[in-house]
Amino acid sequence: MFIPEYEAVSKLFEGGGIGLSQKQYEALDKYAKLLVEWNSKMNLTAITDPEGIAVKHFFDSVYPFAAFEKAKLPQGARLIDVGTGAGFPSCPLKLFRPDIELTLLDSLNKRIRFLSELSEQLELGAECIHGRAEELNRKEGFKGGYDAATARAVANLEKLCGYCLPFVKSGGVFVALKGSGGREELAAADKAIKKHGGEVALCEEYALPNGDGRCLIVIRKK
């Protein structure tokens, strides 16, 4: 097992109001196995212990989209995860929301190789793209082509608005998963949000079960 036993992980998710099936648990454990194996060859994450992966990667990726109404994605949403790295938050979310049409974008090709393998092994059906957000978000088929864009631990919010909001169609959302300093980042990003046609729909601070502070920011495209 590369994450704790099913009972412990199920209890973790249930504490956030999320049901966890045996099949989902097995997929998460396979995800963790691939993450640890590939991490030995390339830098994907500093978090490799079973509990850390379960809480700080998997629960942290799924919980905000289930707990906060303004972050919940519509059925069949087209989602792009910008600077996705090892696939967070979108790949764990896809295991709970298989209806989502997922695009994974990262500027490092070696990460895309990992994500392609992950998508194949977990049957995510994700489109894995090697590229830079600031170039791709101006191209036809990408610009304004998504119901939602997500980003987690990529850059400060001011920069992320320029990367992510151009991908989002009118009425769609950019969901940023930030650490405990998210509210300060939001204040500094006010001009960038307005420049790219966004308005703040939610800024919510909360804590993970281990006590780590988090801030969820949802920006709606006008």
C-alpha positions in Angstrom: 0.0 0.0 0.0 1.3 3.4 -0.9 -1.4 5.2 1.0 -3.0 4.1 4.4 -5.5 1.3 4.6 -8.9 1.7 3.0 -10.7 2.3 6.3 -8.4 5.2 7.3 -8.6 6.9 3.9 -12.4 6.4 3.7 -12.7 8.0 7.2 -10.5 10.9 6.0 -12.8 11.6 3.0 -16.0 11.0 4.9 -14.8 13.7 7.3 -15.1 16.1 4.4 -18.5 14.8 3.3 -17.0 12.7 0.5 -17.8 9.0 -0.1 -14.9 6.7 -1.1 -15.6 3.5 -2.9 -13.2 0.5 -2.9 -12.6 1.1 -6.6 -11.7 4.8 -6.0 -9.4 3.8 -3.2 -7.6 1.3 -5.4 -7.2 3.9 -8.1 -5.7 6.4 -5.6 -3.3 3.8 -4.3 -2.2 3.1 -7.9 -1.8 6.8 -8.4 0.4 7.0 -5.2 2.5 4.1 -6.4 3.2 5.7 -9.8 3.9 9.0 -8.1 6.5 7.5 -5.8 8.1 5.4 -8.6 8.4 8.3 -11.0 9.5 10.7 -8.3 12.6 8.6 -7.8 13.6 9.5 -11.4 12.4 13.1 -11.5 11.2 15.8 -9.1 7.4 15.6 -8.9 6.8 16.1 -5.2 8.5 16.5 -1.8 5.6 14.6 -0.2 6.0 10.8 -0.6 4.9 9.4 2.8 1.5 7.5 2.6 -0.4 9.8 5.0 1.0 12.9 3.4 0.0 11.8 -0.1 -3.5 10.9 1.1 -4.1 14.2 3.0 -1.9 16.8 1.3 -2.4 15.6 -2.3 -5.6 13.5 -2.7 -7.9 15.0 0.0 -6.6 18.5 -0.7 -7.4 18.1 -4.4 -10.9 16.8 -4.0 -12.3 18.5 -0.9 -12.7 22.1 -2.1 -14.8 21.1 -5.2 -17.1 19.1 -3.0 -17.4 21.4 0.0 -17.9 24.8 -1.5 -20.9 25.3 -3.8 -19.2 28.0 -5.9 -16.3 25.6 -6.7 -18.6 22.8 -7.8 -18.2 22.1 -11.5 -21.2 21.4 -13.8 -21.9 18.0 -15.2 -19.6 17.3 -18.2 -17.5 20.4 -17.5 -14.5 20.9 -19.8 -11.6 21.5 -17.4 -8.0 22.6 -17.9 -5.5 22.2 -15.1 -2.7 24.7 -15.7 0.8 23.9 -14.5 -0.6 20.6 -13.3 2.8 19.1 -12.2 2.0 15.7 -10.9 -1.7 16.1 -11.7 -3.0 18.0 -8.8 -5.8 18.9 -8.2 -7.5 17.6 -11.4 -6.5 14.0 -11.6 -7.8 13.0 -8.1 -10.9 15.1 -8.8 -11.4 13.2 -12.1 -11.6 9.9 -10.1 -14.6 11.3 -8.2 -16.0 13.1 -11.2 -15.5 10.9 -14.3 -17.9 13.1 -16.2 -15.3 15.9 -16.4 -13.5 16.3 -19.7 -9.9 16.9 -18.6 -6.9 18.7 -20.2 -3.6 18.6 -18.4 -1.1 21.4 -19.2 2.5 21.6 -18.1 5.6 23.3 -19.4 7.9 20.4 -18.7 7.7 17.5 -21.1 9.0 14.9 -18.6 6.0 15.7 -16.4 3.7 15.2 -19.4 5.3 11.8 -19.9 4.3 10.9 -16.3 0.8 12.3 -16.7 0.3 10.4 -19.9 1.3 7.2 -18.1 -1.0 8.1 -15.2 -3.9 8.8 -17.4 -3.5 5.5 -19.2 -3.1 3.5 -16.0 -6.0 5.1 -14.2 -8.2 5.3 -17.4 -8.7 9.1 -17.0 -8.9 9.8 -20.7 -7.1 13.1 -20.1 -5.6 15.2 -22.9 -1.9 15.8 -21.9 -0.3 18.9 -23.4 3.3 20.1 -23.2 3.2 23.9 -23.5 3.2 27.3 -21.9 -0.1 28.7 -20.7 0.7 32.2 -21.8 1.1 31.0 -25.4 -1.6 28.4 -25.5 -4.3 30.6 -24.0 -4.3 32.8 -27.1 -4.8 30.0 -29.6 -8.1 29.0 -31.2 -9.7 26.0 -29.5 -8.1 26.9 -26.2 -8.9 30.6 -25.7 -12.3 30.8 -24.0 -12.8 27.1 -24.6 -13.2 25.8 -21.0 -15.9 25.8 -18.3 -13.1 25.9 -15.7 -9.4 26.3 -15.2 -7.6 25.1 -12.0 -4.2 25.8 -10.6 -2.5 24.6 -7.4 0.9 25.8 -6.1 2.0 27.1 -9.5 2.6 30.8 -9.1 1.2 33.8 -7.3 -2.4 34.7 -8.0 -1.6 37.8 -10.1 0.4 35.7 -12.6 -2.2 32.9 -12.5 -5.0 35.2 -13.6 -3.0 35.9 -16.8 -2.3 32.2 -17.3 -5.8 30.8 -16.5 -8.6 33.3 -17.1 -8.1 33.5 -20.9 -8.8 29.8 -21.1 -12.2 30.3 -19.3 -15.4 31.0 -21.2 -17.9 33.6 -20.1 -19.7 32.4 -17.0 -17.0 29.8 -16.3 -14.6 29.8 -13.3 -10.9 29.9 -12.4 -10.4 27.9 -9.2 -7.1 28.6 -7.4 -6.0 26.3 -4.5 -3.7 28.4 -2.4 -1.9 28.1 1.0 -2.7 30.2 4.1 -1.5 33.4 2.3 -4.2 33.3 -0.3 -6.2 36.3 0.9 -3.1 38.5 0.7 -2.4 37.3 -2.8 -6.0 38.0 -3.8 -5.7 41.7 -2.6 -2.5 42.1 -4.8 -4.2 40.5 -7.8 -7.2 42.9 -8.0 -6.0 44.7 -11.2 -5.1 41.4 -12.9 -8.5 39.9 -12.2 -10.3 42.9 -13.7 -7.9 43.1 -16.7 -8.8 39.5 -17.6 -12.5 39.9 -17.2 -12.9 38.2 -13.8 -14.7 38.9 -10.6 -14.2 37.2 -7.2 -16.9 34.8 -6.4 -15.3 33.2 -3.3 -12.3 33.5 -1.0 -12.6 30.9 1.7 -10.0 30.0 4.3 -10.0 26.5 5.8 -7.8 23.8 7.2 -6.9 20.3 6.2 -7.5 17.5 8.7 -3.8 17.7 9.7 -4.2 21.4 10.5 -2.4 22.9 7.4 -4.0 26.2 6.3 -5.6 26.5 2.9 -7.4 29.2 0.9 -9.8 28.6 -1.9 -10.3 31.4 -4.4 -12.9 31.2 -7.1 -12.9 33.8 -9.9 -15.8 33.9 -12.3 -15.3 35.1 -15.9 -17.7 37.9 -16.7 
